[in-house]
Amino acid sequence: MSPLRTAGQVAAYLGLAVLGFVVGTAGVLIQAAWLPAGLFLALLATAAMFYGGVRATGSQLAIAASAVGWLVSIVLLAVGRPEGDGAFAGDLGEGVFLLGGMALAVICATTAKVPRPTP
């Protein structure tokens, strides 16, 4: 494997982690604002990110990279600030978004077919 290809792969996985952070942050905000349609939209964007990462990179490691960014954003928003401000209010929608997103990551990791290179 050439160093350029390895550096490109590392950059792609870092980009997917940043994308996961952005999708997670947007999902937290949108699912709380437009329940139940926002919850569906946030989970749909999360699934598209996981599956699109596999299709774009050809590796299941893309799901792990984007899931780490997604989970970090959700944990940071759930913890909040020392003053007690947090993005999660403790409703059912937040739990469904958190558990549903993790379930989507597992589903995409186990069922998504990695595209095979043509000979």
Backbone as a chain_set.jsonl record, in Angstrom:
{"seq": "MSPLRTAGQVAAYLGLAVLGFVVGTAGVLIQAAWLPAGLFLALLATAAMFYGGVRATGSQLAIAASAVGWLVSIVLLAVGRPEGDGAFAGDLGEGVFLLGGMALAVICATTAKVPRPTP", "coords": {"N": [[0.835, -1.165, 0.0], [0.577, 2.181, -0.859], [1.992, 5.211, 0.568], [0.488, 7.509, -0.041], [-2.062, 6.574, -0.569], [-2.724, 5.509, 1.92], [-2.63, 7.825, 3.512], [-4.717, 9.202, 2.31], [-6.84, 7.535, 2.977], [-6.857, 7.792, 5.768], [-7.489, 10.5, 5.957], [-10.046, 10.415, 4.836], [-11.432, 8.894, 6.747], [-11.181, 10.527, 8.997], [-12.597, 12.709, 8.037], [-15.112, 11.523, 7.849], [-15.601, 11.114, 10.552], [-15.844, 13.753, 11.429], [-18.074, 14.463, 9.902], [-19.909, 12.73, 11.087], [-20.046, 13.913, 13.617], [-21.246, 16.355, 12.958], [-23.706, 15.503, 11.842], [-24.787, 14.199, 14.056], [-25.057, 16.347, 15.871], [-26.843, 18.015, 14.458], [-28.96, 16.234, 14.313], [-29.738, 15.939, 17.002], [-30.74, 18.491, 17.504], [-32.772, 18.787, 15.556], [-34.534, 16.637, 15.983], [-35.673, 17.218, 18.405], [-36.992, 19.57, 17.868], [-38.953, 19.116, 15.892], [-40.725, 16.958, 16.582], [-42.835, 14.24, 15.76], [-41.744, 14.019, 13.224], [-39.23, 15.173, 12.927], [-37.623, 13.427, 14.378], [-37.762, 11.122, 12.779], [-36.543, 12.158, 10.471], [-33.981, 12.781, 11.466], [-33.025, 10.233, 12.169], [-33.086, 9.058, 9.652], [-31.148, 10.591, 8.297], [-28.93, 9.835, 9.793], [-28.749, 7.069, 9.222], [-28.285, 7.246, 6.463], [-25.805, 8.482, 6.455], [-24.156, 6.51, 7.658], [-24.456, 4.313, 5.847], [-23.735, 5.545, 3.44], [-21.067, 6.153, 3.945], [-19.878, 3.632, 3.922], [-20.315, 2.914, 1.256], [-18.855, 4.9, -0.035], [-16.177, 4.652, 0.832], [-15.635, 1.958, 0.716], [-15.15, 0.312, 2.83], [-15.849, -1.169, 5.966], [-14.948, 0.077, 8.152], [-15.545, 2.695, 7.93], [-18.061, 3.05, 9.027], [-17.558, 2.787, 11.735], [-15.893, 5.021, 12.134], [-17.583, 7.211, 11.517], [-19.594, 6.71, 13.363], [-18.299, 7.091, 15.791], [-17.798, 9.877, 15.796], [-20.472, 10.725, 15.7], [-21.502, 9.715, 18.121], [-19.874, 11.037, 19.993], [-20.677, 13.693, 19.67], [-23.326, 13.547, 20.553], [-23.03, 12.726, 23.205], [-21.597, 14.903, 24.261], [-23.515, 16.918, 23.945], [-25.526, 15.933, 25.551], [-24.46, 15.904, 28.121], [-23.977, 18.598, 28.708], [-23.479, 21.891, 30.138], [-21.685, 23.137, 33.073], [-23.539, 24.73, 34.386], [-25.898, 23.478, 34.065], [-27.239, 23.427, 31.677], [-28.388, 21.612, 28.991], [-28.785, 19.866, 25.877], [-30.541, 17.78, 25.739], [-33.72, 16.965, 26.962], [-34.726, 14.842, 28.282], [-36.829, 13.431, 27.23], [-38.894, 10.985, 25.511], [-38.235, 10.974, 22.813], [-35.495, 11.631, 22.639], [-34.264, 9.392, 23.743], [-35.072, 7.44, 21.904], [-33.787, 8.421, 19.638], [-31.076, 8.206, 20.392], [-30.733, 5.411, 21.018], [-31.803, 4.347, 18.669], [-30.064, 5.372, 16.712], [-27.672, 4.1, 17.432], [-28.457, 1.464, 17.002], [-28.885, 1.568, 14.249], [-26.251, 1.936, 13.372], [-25.134, -0.527, 14.053], [-26.735, -2.228, 12.507], [-26.12, -1.342, 9.887], [-23.406, -1.951, 9.883], [-23.426, -4.713, 9.957], [-24.987, -5.574, 7.816], [-24.519, -4.071, 5.497], [-23.242, -4.202, 2.283], [-19.98, -4.314, 1.195], [-18.645, -2.629, -1.542], [-17.167, -4.4, -4.166], [-14.022, -4.28, -5.787], [-13.671, -3.989, -9.329], [-12.279, -6.455, -11.467]], "CA": [[0.0, 0.0, 0.0], [1.402, 3.382, -0.942], [1.698, 6.182, 1.635], [-0.547, 8.443, -0.456], [-3.342, 5.914, -0.38], [-2.95, 5.419, 3.353], [-2.953, 9.171, 3.987], [-6.057, 9.49, 1.812], [-7.802, 6.784, 3.771], [-6.919, 8.425, 7.081], [-8.237, 11.744, 5.778], [-11.451, 10.06, 4.621], [-12.024, 8.461, 8.017], [-11.3, 11.733, 9.826], [-13.723, 13.462, 7.474], [-16.349, 10.851, 8.251], [-15.815, 11.383, 11.979], [-16.359, 15.127, 11.507], [-19.436, 14.392, 9.378], [-20.717, 12.119, 12.136], [-20.254, 14.928, 14.649], [-22.202, 17.332, 12.435], [-25.015, 14.849, 11.725], [-25.276, 13.983, 15.409], [-25.479, 17.632, 16.422], [-28.065, 18.415, 13.76], [-30.016, 15.304, 14.693], [-30.217, 16.285, 18.351], [-31.531, 19.713, 17.429], [-33.954, 18.637, 14.709], [-35.504, 15.685, 16.524], [-36.384, 17.873, 19.502], [-37.791, 20.681, 17.365], [-40.064, 18.691, 15.045], [-41.134, 15.596, 16.941], [-42.076, 13.032, 15.457], [-41.134, 14.051, 11.897], [-37.813, 15.475, 13.098], [-36.964, 12.193, 14.81], [-37.623, 10.294, 11.582], [-35.553, 12.798, 9.599], [-32.659, 12.64, 12.084], [-32.603, 8.832, 12.026], [-32.843, 8.825, 8.232], [-29.843, 11.183, 7.99], [-27.918, 9.003, 10.438], [-28.606, 5.844, 8.426], [-27.668, 7.607, 5.19], [-24.389, 8.741, 6.705], [-23.475, 5.231, 7.872], [-24.438, 3.527, 4.61], [-22.957, 6.286, 2.442], [-19.646, 6.009, 4.258], [-19.442, 2.321, 3.436], [-20.288, 2.949, -0.21], [-17.829, 5.834, -0.51], [-14.824, 4.202, 1.134], [-15.466, 0.543, 0.443], [-14.677, -0.33, 4.049], [-16.787, -1.082, 7.083], [-14.347, 0.966, 9.139], [-16.201, 3.999, 7.777], [-19.169, 3.107, 9.974], [-16.982, 3.041, 13.059], [-15.392, 6.4, 12.181], [-18.704, 8.143, 11.596], [-20.326, 6.447, 14.603], [-17.566, 7.715, 16.897], [-18.118, 11.299, 15.749], [-21.894, 10.867, 16.03], [-21.684, 9.461, 19.544], [-19.202, 12.097, 20.754], [-21.525, 14.894, 19.656], [-24.506, 13.314, 21.379], [-22.618, 12.712, 24.612], [-21.281, 16.279, 24.649], [-24.751, 17.684, 24.067], [-26.329, 15.391, 26.647], [-23.846, 16.282, 29.386], [-24.256, 20.014, 28.907], [-22.512, 22.751, 30.81], [-21.773, 23.055, 34.546], [-24.722, 25.44, 34.86], [-27.037, 22.579, 33.947], [-27.853, 23.515, 30.36], [-28.109, 20.497, 28.1], [-29.693, 19.825, 24.733], [-31.54, 16.743, 25.962], [-34.664, 17.258, 28.039], [-35.09, 13.591, 28.928], [-38.061, 12.918, 26.643], [-38.819, 9.7, 24.816], [-37.593, 11.186, 21.516], [-34.037, 11.586, 22.779], [-33.88, 7.987, 23.93], [-35.254, 6.747, 20.627], [-32.727, 8.87, 18.744], [-29.803, 7.643, 20.836], [-30.723, 3.959, 20.812], [-32.038, 4.081, 17.252], [-28.835, 5.634, 15.967], [-26.715, 3.013, 17.7], [-28.969, 0.274, 16.305], [-28.615, 1.75, 12.817], [-24.826, 1.691, 13.147], [-24.921, -1.983, 14.1], [-27.4, -2.821, 11.335], [-25.323, -1.03, 8.699], [-22.129, -2.656, 9.96], [-23.587, -6.154, 9.738], [-25.69, -5.925, 6.583], [-24.083, -3.306, 4.326], [-22.27, -4.91, 1.45], [-18.85, -3.497, 0.751], [-18.477, -2.803, -2.985], [-15.946, -5.099, -4.562], [-13.379, -3.663, -6.971], [-13.785, -4.778, -10.551], [-10.947, -6.958, -11.853]], "C": [[0.886, 1.237, 0.0], [1.033, 4.363, 0.167], [0.592, 7.161, 1.251], [-1.929, 7.838, -0.251], [-3.681, 5.81, 1.101], [-3.319, 6.786, 3.929], [-4.353, 9.581, 3.519], [-7.134, 8.768, 2.602], [-7.957, 7.388, 5.162], [-7.716, 9.725, 6.999], [-9.729, 11.466, 5.57], [-12.121, 9.658, 5.922], [-12.153, 9.63, 8.994], [-12.448, 12.616, 9.338], [-15.06, 12.843, 7.836], [-16.639, 11.053, 9.735], [-16.364, 12.796, 12.176], [-17.8, 15.174, 10.994], [-20.376, 13.762, 10.399], [-21.019, 13.094, 13.255], [-21.321, 15.923, 14.209], [-23.601, 16.727, 12.35], [-25.608, 14.582, 13.102], [-25.786, 15.261, 16.05], [-26.775, 18.103, 15.77], [-29.231, 17.508, 14.137], [-30.593, 15.602, 16.059], [-31.125, 17.498, 18.284], [-32.824, 19.518, 16.652], [-34.975, 17.688, 15.308], [-36.28, 16.299, 17.684], [-37.323, 18.96, 18.991], [-39.049, 20.213, 16.638], [-40.492, 17.267, 15.343], [-42.522, 15.322, 16.394], [-41.386, 13.054, 14.097], [-39.641, 14.341, 11.985], [-37.021, 14.266, 13.541], [-36.743, 11.268, 13.625], [-36.551, 10.851, 10.654], [-34.139, 12.638, 10.15], [-32.151, 11.211, 11.959], [-32.327, 8.479, 10.571], [-31.487, 9.391, 7.812], [-28.707, 10.362, 8.601], [-27.673, 7.723, 9.648], [-27.932, 6.131, 7.091], [-26.178, 7.869, 5.347], [-23.618, 7.43, 6.866], [-23.358, 4.444, 6.565], [-23.618, 4.221, 3.522], [-21.468, 6.203, 2.686], [-19.085, 4.695, 3.778], [-19.33, 2.329, 1.92], [-19.154, 3.829, -0.74], [-16.416, 5.299, -0.297], [-14.584, 2.748, 0.774], [-14.982, -0.237, 1.651], [-15.711, -0.149, 5.153], [-16.212, -0.241, 8.223], [-14.954, 2.368, 9.068], [-17.364, 4.14, 8.74], [-18.64, 3.417, 11.365], [-16.508, 4.491, 13.174], [-16.544, 7.388, 12.313], [-19.515, 7.939, 12.869], [-19.621, 7.066, 15.805], [-17.852, 9.217, 16.927], [-19.554, 11.576, 16.147], [-22.112, 10.72, 17.533], [-21.026, 10.539, 20.406], [-20.074, 13.353, 20.79], [-22.736, 14.72, 20.555], [-24.142, 13.321, 22.857], [-22.296, 14.129, 25.082], [-22.536, 17.126, 24.816], [-25.624, 17.192, 25.213], [-25.778, 15.826, 27.998], [-24.113, 17.75, 29.684], [-23.135, 20.748, 29.609], [-22.647, 22.611, 32.317], [-23.006, 23.763, 35.12], [-25.979, 24.591, 34.771], [-27.731, 22.63, 32.61], [-27.425, 22.332, 29.513], [-29.129, 20.488, 26.978], [-30.789, 18.783, 24.925], [-32.421, 17.104, 27.143], [-35.1, 15.997, 28.766], [-36.392, 13.004, 28.406], [-37.818, 11.577, 25.965], [-38.079, 9.833, 23.481], [-36.079, 11.1, 21.582], [-33.541, 10.161, 22.957], [-33.999, 7.188, 22.654], [-34.162, 7.147, 19.654], [-31.386, 8.239, 19.114], [-29.739, 6.142, 20.559], [-30.952, 3.589, 19.356], [-30.806, 4.319, 16.407], [-27.783, 4.562, 16.185], [-27.152, 1.726, 17.01], [-28.721, 0.383, 14.805], [-27.146, 1.519, 12.49], [-24.543, 0.196, 13.128], [-25.548, -2.657, 12.881], [-26.589, -2.566, 10.076], [-23.991, -1.774, 8.715], [-22.28, -4.142, 9.647], [-24.24, -6.501, 8.414], [-25.212, -5.19, 5.346], [-23.014, -4.08, 3.574], [-21.216, -3.931, 0.974], [-18.692, -3.708, -0.747], [-17.13, -3.443, -3.309], [-15.331, -4.412, -5.777], [-13.497, -4.59, -8.175], [-12.39, -5.232, -10.984], [-10.421, -6.339, -13.107]], "O": [[1.838, 1.325, 0.776], [-0.098, 4.356, 0.655], [-0.167, 7.601, 2.115], [-2.854, 8.519, 0.19], [-4.834, 6.01, 1.482], [-4.23, 6.883, 4.751], [-5.088, 10.236, 4.259], [-8.204, 9.317, 2.865], [-9.071, 7.484, 5.677], [-8.527, 10.013, 7.878], [-10.575, 12.204, 6.074], [-13.262, 10.043, 6.173], [-13.13, 9.711, 9.738], [-13.178, 13.197, 10.141], [-16.029, 13.555, 8.1], [-17.8, 11.152, 10.13], [-17.253, 13.007, 13.002], [-18.649, 15.845, 11.582], [-21.512, 14.21, 10.559], [-22.129, 13.105, 13.787], [-22.196, 16.29, 14.993], [-24.576, 17.367, 12.743], [-26.815, 14.728, 13.29], [-26.831, 15.259, 16.701], [-27.697, 18.54, 16.459], [-30.364, 17.972, 14.264], [-31.806, 15.525, 16.255], [-32.169, 17.531, 18.937], [-33.868, 20.035, 17.053], [-36.177, 17.912, 15.157], [-37.432, 15.933, 17.917], [-38.343, 19.241, 19.62], [-40.099, 20.844, 16.753], [-40.607, 16.452, 14.427], [-43.376, 16.19, 16.577], [-40.534, 12.207, 13.827], [-38.865, 13.806, 11.194], [-35.874, 14.088, 13.131], [-35.665, 10.693, 13.476], [-35.742, 10.098, 10.113], [-33.203, 12.387, 9.392], [-30.973, 10.996, 11.673], [-31.43, 7.687, 10.286], [-30.755, 8.75, 7.057], [-27.647, 10.213, 7.992], [-26.525, 7.335, 9.428], [-27.099, 5.347, 6.635], [-25.383, 7.519, 4.475], [-22.549, 7.26, 6.279], [-22.277, 3.966, 6.221], [-22.895, 3.566, 2.772], [-20.684, 6.186, 1.737], [-17.959, 4.632, 3.285], [-18.363, 1.811, 1.362], [-18.565, 3.529, -1.778], [-15.552, 5.476, -1.155], [-13.442, 2.347, 0.549], [-14.456, -1.34, 1.504], [-16.359, 0.893, 5.255], [-16.932, 0.11, 9.158], [-14.883, 3.132, 10.031], [-17.631, 5.239, 9.225], [-19.222, 4.226, 12.088], [-16.706, 5.121, 14.213], [-16.485, 8.303, 13.135], [-20.07, 8.899, 13.403], [-20.28, 7.519, 16.741], [-18.123, 9.766, 17.995], [-19.831, 12.548, 16.85], [-22.827, 11.516, 18.141], [-21.571, 10.913, 21.445], [-20.192, 13.999, 21.832], [-23.13, 15.657, 21.25], [-24.882, 13.872, 23.673], [-22.681, 14.515, 26.186], [-22.613, 17.956, 25.722], [-26.387, 17.971, 25.785], [-26.545, 16.09, 28.924], [-24.445, 18.097, 30.818], [-21.997, 20.282, 29.664], [-23.619, 22.027, 32.797], [-23.46, 23.431, 36.215], [-27.011, 24.945, 35.34], [-28.73, 21.937, 32.416], [-26.232, 22.083, 29.341], [-30.218, 21.043, 27.119], [-31.859, 18.899, 24.327], [-31.928, 17.502, 28.199], [-35.788, 16.088, 29.783], [-37.0, 12.165, 29.07], [-36.686, 11.107, 25.862], [-37.377, 8.911, 23.066], [-35.447, 10.555, 20.677], [-32.521, 9.772, 22.389], [-33.143, 6.358, 22.347], [-33.656, 6.302, 18.916], [-30.648, 7.788, 18.239], [-28.793, 5.663, 19.934], [-30.367, 2.627, 18.859], [-30.528, 3.554, 15.483], [-27.087, 4.16, 15.253], [-26.319, 0.981, 16.492], [-28.381, -0.609, 14.161], [-26.828, 0.964, 11.438], [-23.794, -0.288, 12.279], [-24.951, -3.558, 12.293], [-26.389, -3.481, 9.277], [-23.502, -2.184, 7.662], [-21.353, -4.761, 9.124], [-24.068, -7.617, 7.924], [-25.476, -5.644, 4.233], [-22.028, -4.543, 4.145], [-21.519, -2.87, 0.429], [-18.611, -4.852, -1.194], [-16.093, -3.052, -2.773], [-16.048, -4.009, -6.693], [-13.431, -5.812, -8.048], [-11.428, -4.471, -10.876], [-9.319, -6.669, -13.544]]}, "num_chains": 1, "name": "protein.A"}
